[in-house]
């Protein structure tokens, strides 16, 4: 893992649908070289596929993240994603697991299946989304949106032609709905990383909240780039590179000391898994809901 690899990964976080040639123009290498480097990282397990998820409110659910520390036995990813309401699991710092759930209630307790798997309750559970963002009105996806999301679930970096064939739509329609969902924060697509799989740089990801949008310009750390920036609420997601796990503590300390910073979450990239079958079940349920509405008495 070197700085060119990191820049490729940063571009994939910023623009997950970009072509090899487009990424190459940004990092100043050829598209063929980008493809070769990405294939090497996939073969080594550094890139373990892509995380694809719709915002929880689109399913009339609430997102929570649970941190489990130092379990006596580390459960397999497959066992974790099989637990009800789990959407994503990833390894953070050594001994730490982070599990994302989409809960049917904002007051839901951590799933009992998770507590049993990890041998105890989480050390922390947080609700990272403000309760009104995105609102449940903004998070209503159309039938065409759901068809596009369904096609993306298995192959997020497939060509527009391939996605259009899978969704039964035109490439232009797929691009419009896909890009609009991403721009509105209703669809998230990002590579799943485990940079502990090979020597070299270690990649970390993070979230930085600030008091005012103007404070975002203060958030700068060598070797760190932003994935996205929101001005309301003022926050940014970041991806950075360091040479050792110890440096991540220094990065977190620097971020917390910056003017205007109100919240910092930093974690390392050590692999993860998506509960794809569960997401597909929910997506198909939403598509069926639209079909029932179209053919019901209120048509």
matplotlib code that plots the C-alpha trace (Angstrom):
import matplotlib.pyplot as plt

x = [0.0, 1.6, 0.5, -0.8, -2.9, -4.3, -5.2, -7.0, -9.0, -9.8, -11.1, -13.2, -14.7, -15.4, -16.6, -17.4, -18.7, -15.8, -14.0, -10.4, -9.5, -11.3, -9.5, -6.2, -6.5, -7.0, -4.1, -1.9, -1.4, -3.1, -6.4, -4.7, -2.4, -5.4, -7.1, -4.0, -3.5, -7.1, -7.1, -3.9, -5.6, -8.7, -6.6, -4.8, -8.0, -7.2, -10.4, -13.2, -16.0, -18.2, -20.6, -24.0, -26.8, -29.9, -30.5, -32.4, -35.4, -36.1, -37.1, -38.8, -36.0, -33.4, -29.6, -27.5, -23.9, -22.8, -19.2, -18.2, -14.8, -12.5, -15.0, -13.7, -14.3, -14.5, -17.6, -17.5, -18.9, -21.5, -22.8, -23.1, -24.9, -27.3, -28.6, -31.9, -31.7, -27.9, -26.9, -23.1, -20.2, -16.6, -13.5, -12.1, -8.9, -7.6, -10.2, -13.0, -16.1, -18.5, -22.0, -24.6, -28.3, -31.4, -33.9, -37.7, -37.9, -35.7, -35.7, -34.6, -32.1, -29.1, -30.3, -30.1, -28.5, -25.5, -25.2, -25.1, -22.6, -20.1, -20.7, -22.0, -23.6, -21.8, -19.5, -21.2, -24.2, -24.7, -27.3, -25.1, -28.0, -29.9, -33.5, -34.7, -32.0, -33.0, -36.6, -39.0, -40.5, -37.2, -36.3, -39.3, -37.8, -39.7, -40.3, -37.5, -35.2, -35.8, -35.1, -31.8, -30.8, -31.7, -29.4, -26.6, -26.7, -24.8, -22.5, -22.1, -19.3, -20.9, -21.2, -24.3, -25.2, -25.0, -27.0, -29.6, -30.0, -30.4, -32.9, -34.9, -34.2, -32.2, -28.6, -29.6, -32.4, -30.1, -27.4, -30.0, -31.6, -28.3, -26.5, -29.5, -29.8, -26.1, -26.2, -29.2, -27.4, -30.0, -27.5, -24.0, -21.5, -17.9, -15.1, -14.7, -11.1, -8.6, -5.2, -3.8, -3.6, -0.3, 2.7, 2.9, 0.4, -2.6, -5.8, -8.3, -11.7, -13.4, -16.2, -15.7, -18.5, -18.1, -20.1, -20.3, -19.7, -16.8, -15.0, -14.7, -11.7, -9.8, -10.0, -6.7, -4.2, -1.3, -2.1, -5.9, -8.5, -12.2, -14.7, -17.7, -18.6, -22.0, -22.7, -26.0, -25.3, -21.6, -19.5, -17.2, -16.2, -12.5, -10.0, -6.4, -3.1, -0.6, 2.4, 1.4, -1.7, -0.2, -0.3, -4.1, -4.3, -2.3, -4.6, -7.7, -6.0, -5.2, -8.7, -10.3, -8.0, -9.0, -11.2, -14.9, -14.6, -17.5, -17.3, -14.6, -14.9, -11.8, -11.4, -9.1, -10.0, -9.8, -12.5, -16.2, -19.3, -22.7, -26.0, -26.9, -29.7, -31.5, -31.1, -32.5, -35.5, -36.3, -35.8, -38.1, -40.7, -40.6, -41.0, -43.9, -45.4, -45.4, -46.9, -49.7, -50.4, -50.5, -53.0, -55.0, -58.4, -56.8, -55.0]
y = [0.0, 3.3, 6.8, 6.1, 3.2, 5.5, 8.2, 5.6, 4.5, 8.2, 8.7, 5.6, 6.9, 10.3, 9.0, 5.3, 5.1, 6.7, 4.9, 3.7, 6.4, 9.1, 8.0, 7.9, 11.5, 12.6, 10.6, 11.1, 7.6, 5.6, 4.0, 0.6, 1.3, 2.1, -1.1, -3.2, -1.6, -2.1, -5.7, -6.3, -4.8, -6.9, -10.1, -9.3, -8.6, -4.9, -4.1, -6.5, -5.3, -2.3, -1.2, -0.3, 1.0, 3.1, 5.7, 4.0, 6.4, 5.1, 1.9, 3.8, 2.7, 4.3, 3.8, 2.9, 1.9, -0.5, -0.9, -4.3, -4.6, -7.6, -10.5, -13.8, -15.3, -13.2, -14.1, -14.6, -11.7, -14.0, -14.8, -11.1, -10.1, -12.9, -11.2, -9.3, -5.6, -5.8, -4.0, -3.8, -5.0, -3.9, -4.4, -1.2, -1.0, -4.4, -6.1, -3.7, -4.5, -1.9, -3.1, -0.9, -1.7, -0.3, -0.4, -0.5, 1.9, 4.8, 3.4, -0.2, -2.0, -3.7, -6.9, -9.8, -11.9, -9.5, -9.5, -13.3, -13.5, -11.0, -12.4, -9.1, -5.7, -3.1, -0.7, 2.1, 2.6, 5.8, 7.2, 9.1, 10.7, 13.8, 12.6, 14.9, 14.3, 13.1, 13.6, 10.8, 12.8, 13.4, 9.7, 8.4, 6.6, 6.2, 2.8, 3.7, 4.6, 1.2, -0.6, 1.2, 0.5, -3.2, -3.4, -1.6, -3.9, -6.7, -4.7, -1.0, -0.4, -2.2, -0.1, 1.9, -0.4, -3.4, -1.7, -0.5, -4.1, -5.4, -2.7, -2.8, 1.0, 3.2, 4.0, 7.7, 6.9, 4.8, 7.5, 10.2, 8.2, 6.8, 10.2, 12.0, 9.5, 9.8, 13.6, 13.7, 11.4, 8.6, 6.2, 5.4, 3.4, 2.9, 0.3, -2.0, -1.9, -4.0, -2.3, -4.7, -7.3, -6.0, -3.9, -0.2, 2.6, 2.1, 3.7, 5.2, 6.8, 9.4, 11.8, 15.4, 17.6, 21.4, 24.2, 26.3, 25.7, 28.1, 25.9, 23.2, 25.0, 24.4, 20.6, 19.8, 17.0, 15.9, 12.8, 13.2, 14.1, 14.7, 12.2, 14.5, 17.8, 18.9, 22.5, 21.8, 20.2, 21.2, 18.1, 16.1, 12.5, 11.9, 9.3, 9.4, 7.4, 6.8, 4.6, 3.0, 2.5, 4.8, 7.7, 7.4, 8.5, 11.6, 12.3, 12.1, 14.3, 16.9, 16.9, 17.3, 20.3, 22.3, 25.4, 24.8, 21.0, 19.4, 15.7, 13.4, 9.7, 7.9, 4.2, 2.0, 0.0, -3.8, -5.4, -5.7, -7.3, -6.1, -7.9, -8.0, -10.6, -8.5, -5.3, -7.0, -8.3, -4.8, -3.4, -6.0, -5.2, -1.5, -2.4, -4.6, -1.8, 0.5, -2.2, -2.8, 1.0, 1.2, -1.6, -0.9, 0.8, 4.2, 3.9]
z = [0.0, -1.2, -1.7, -5.2, -3.9, -1.3, -3.8, -5.9, -2.8, -1.9, -5.4, -5.2, -2.0, -3.6, -6.9, -6.6, -10.2, -11.9, -14.7, -14.5, -16.9, -14.9, -11.7, -13.6, -14.7, -11.1, -9.7, -12.8, -14.0, -16.8, -16.5, -17.2, -14.2, -12.0, -13.1, -12.4, -8.9, -8.0, -9.1, -7.0, -4.0, -4.6, -4.9, -1.7, 0.2, 0.7, -1.3, -0.3, -2.5, -2.1, 0.6, -0.9, 1.3, 1.1, 3.9, 6.8, 6.6, 3.1, 4.8, 7.7, 10.0, 12.2, 11.9, 14.9, 15.2, 18.0, 19.2, 20.6, 22.2, 22.8, 22.4, 23.8, 20.3, 17.2, 15.3, 11.5, 9.5, 8.1, 11.6, 12.4, 9.2, 9.8, 13.0, 12.5, 11.5, 10.9, 7.7, 8.0, 10.2, 10.1, 12.2, 13.7, 15.8, 17.0, 19.2, 18.1, 16.0, 14.7, 13.7, 11.9, 12.4, 10.8, 13.7, 13.4, 16.4, 17.5, 21.0, 20.0, 22.1, 20.6, 18.9, 21.4, 18.7, 18.6, 22.4, 22.3, 19.5, 21.2, 24.7, 26.1, 25.3, 23.2, 24.9, 23.0, 20.8, 18.8, 16.4, 13.9, 12.0, 13.2, 13.6, 10.8, 8.3, 5.8, 6.6, 5.9, 3.1, 1.5, 1.8, -0.2, -3.2, -6.4, -8.2, -10.6, -7.8, -6.2, -9.5, -9.9, -6.3, -6.7, -9.8, -8.0, -5.0, -6.7, -9.0, -8.0, -10.4, -13.4, -16.5, -17.1, -20.0, -17.6, -14.9, -17.4, -18.6, -15.0, -14.1, -17.4, -17.9, -20.2, -19.3, -19.1, -16.6, -14.5, -14.3, -13.4, -10.6, -9.2, -9.2, -7.7, -4.8, -4.0, -4.2, -1.8, 0.7, 0.2, -1.4, -0.1, -2.1, -0.9, -1.0, 1.9, 3.0, 5.0, 4.7, 7.4, 4.6, 3.3, 4.4, 3.8, 4.6, 6.9, 5.9, 8.4, 7.9, 10.0, 10.6, 11.8, 13.0, 13.4, 15.0, 11.8, 8.1, 8.2, 10.6, 8.0, 6.5, 9.7, 9.4, 7.8, 8.7, 6.5, 4.6, 5.0, 2.4, 2.5, 1.0, 1.3, 3.0, 4.3, 5.3, 7.1, 9.4, 9.1, 8.9, 6.7, 6.1, 5.7, 4.6, 5.6, 5.5, 8.3, 8.8, 12.1, 14.3, 16.9, 14.5, 14.3, 18.0, 17.1, 14.1, 16.4, 19.0, 16.3, 14.9, 18.4, 19.1, 16.0, 16.3, 16.0, 16.0, 18.0, 17.2, 15.9, 15.1, 13.6, 12.9, 10.9, 7.9, 8.7, 6.6, 6.7, 5.2, 4.1, 4.8, 1.1, 1.4, 4.0, 2.0, -1.0, 1.0, 2.1, -1.4, -2.9, -0.2, -1.1, -4.8, -4.0, -1.9, -5.0, -7.1, -4.7, -4.5, -8.3, -8.6, -5.5, -5.2, -4.9, -8.2]

ax = plt.figure().add_subplot(projection="3d")
ax.plot(x, y, z, "-o")
ax.set_aspect("equal")
plt.show()
